[in-house]
Amino acid sequence: MPVFSYLAYPKPGAKEQLIRDLAALDYCEATPADNAEILILVTDTPDEDQEKALQKKLKKLSSLESLGMTFGHVD
């Protein structure tokens, strides 16, 4: 089961929309940072196929500027 964590950077003025967009996706848990306009995103998918599908969905989010991976683990 792949587990990844990221710093998610919203497009300017889109932090709240990004929170909603990520909350609507399966296998995602997003938490706003206390001291910055970024989110901490943790993904936990059941297998590599679901991880690839999730990555495609993340790339299509209009509220997301970029993702910076901070940790990755694949069983």
C-alpha positions in Angstrom: 0.0 0.0 0.0 1.7 3.2 -1.2 1.8 6.1 1.3 3.0 9.5 0.3 3.1 12.9 2.0 3.4 16.2 0.2 3.4 19.9 0.7 0.5 21.1 -1.5 0.7 24.7 -2.8 -2.6 26.2 -3.9 -3.0 28.7 -6.7 -3.2 32.3 -5.3 -6.4 32.7 -3.4 -7.5 29.1 -3.8 -6.5 27.5 -0.5 -10.0 26.9 0.7 -11.0 25.5 -2.7 -8.0 23.2 -2.7 -9.0 21.9 0.7 -12.4 21.1 -0.6 -11.0 19.5 -3.8 -8.6 17.3 -1.9 -11.3 16.3 0.6 -13.5 15.1 -2.3 -10.8 12.6 -3.4 -10.5 9.1 -2.0 -7.3 8.1 -0.2 -6.4 11.8 0.6 -6.2 13.6 3.9 -5.3 17.3 3.7 -4.5 19.6 6.7 -3.9 23.3 6.4 -0.5 24.5 7.7 -0.8 26.9 10.7 1.8 29.4 9.5 1.7 29.3 5.7 -0.6 29.2 2.7 0.1 25.5 2.1 -1.5 22.2 2.9 0.0 19.0 4.2 -1.4 16.2 2.1 -1.1 12.5 3.0 -2.2 9.8 0.5 -2.7 6.2 1.3 -3.8 4.0 -1.6 -4.5 0.3 -1.5 -2.2 -0.5 -4.5 -0.1 1.0 -7.3 -2.9 1.1 -9.8 -5.0 3.2 -7.4 -2.0 5.4 -6.7 -1.5 6.1 -10.5 -5.2 6.9 -10.8 -5.0 9.3 -7.9 -1.9 11.0 -9.3 -3.9 11.7 -12.5 -6.7 13.2 -10.5 -4.4 15.4 -8.5 -2.8 16.8 -11.7 -6.2 17.9 -13.0 -7.1 20.0 -9.9 -7.4 23.6 -11.0 -6.8 24.9 -7.5 -3.5 23.1 -7.1 -0.3 25.0 -8.1 2.2 22.3 -7.2 3.0 19.3 -5.0 6.3 18.8 -3.2 6.8 15.2 -2.0 8.2 14.9 1.5 8.0 11.2 2.0 7.1 8.1 0.0 6.8 4.4 0.9 5.6 1.5 -1.2 5.2 -2.0 0.2 
